[in-house]
């Protein structure tokens, strides 16, 4: 098939994530101030969108604390940095089972199950332009951990996001997630011009080989917008692959800690590297207002 290269590309920077990377690099931000500063630096380097999780400032452990989300978004907005805010809504669906012989009850440590309203509470409070919707249940690398997103939960969360005027970014970790996202659109829960992130190489989702990637790309409806990323060493190759396949790109410390072999990266450095790849391919990196226009985003003020 011929290339359908994207000539107008936006970059998302995934600033910190919820994985246990906080002690693997001094550049992984923990506190709201650090997360906001890193997001602002990424925006200045060329990221039109910043995707933010929050962490406990002392331990670095992932958190769903509304106050931490509010502080991050307030700091970014108060800096007068023009960037599209994208908050995670992926947490609150974690089950760690008790083991292969006694799976129930689940382990208290690591299990974090919350209702739809609670999982979207920080989105309703902060009103970012985008928030994520992980479109399926999936085994992760850990033996007894399952990321849990039932159809009923996704329907409820999707309706809430749409009613708030916040665009869901569908996180598709495998082909079935993309299939169900199409059903959410068909059911009128998500708008027809959906936004999807193709998440490649997350154990045990879609592997990060090009055949699987193109199978995912070929199943994205023509009126949707897609972006993609690959984990670790394949982060930058997927910048090129996604642009060549007609998509946009995501980089950042959530997915990869290294700039080069033995060299730890900052978010801004990863964005700068992505900008160079995109421009060397002959494409243009677009800014936040162009992304709002392209995706039909609504820039809102936070509540209160």
Buried (B, 14 or more C-beta within 10 A) or exposed (E): EEEEBBEEBBBBBBBBBBBEBBEEEEBBBBBBEBBBBBBBBBBBBBBBBBBBBBBBBEEBEBBBBBEBBBBBBBBBBEBEBEBBBBBBBBBBBBBBBEEEEEEEEBBEEEBBEBEBEEBBBBBBBBBBBBBBBBBBBBEBEEEBBBBBBEEEBBBBBBBBBBEBEBBBBBBBBBBBBBEBBBBBBEEEBBBEBBBBBBBBBBEEBBBBEEEBBEEBBEBBBEEBBBBBBBBEEBBBEBBBBBBBBBBBBBBBBBBBBBBEEEEBBBBBBBBBBBBBBBEEBEBEBBBBEBBBEBBEBEBBEBEE
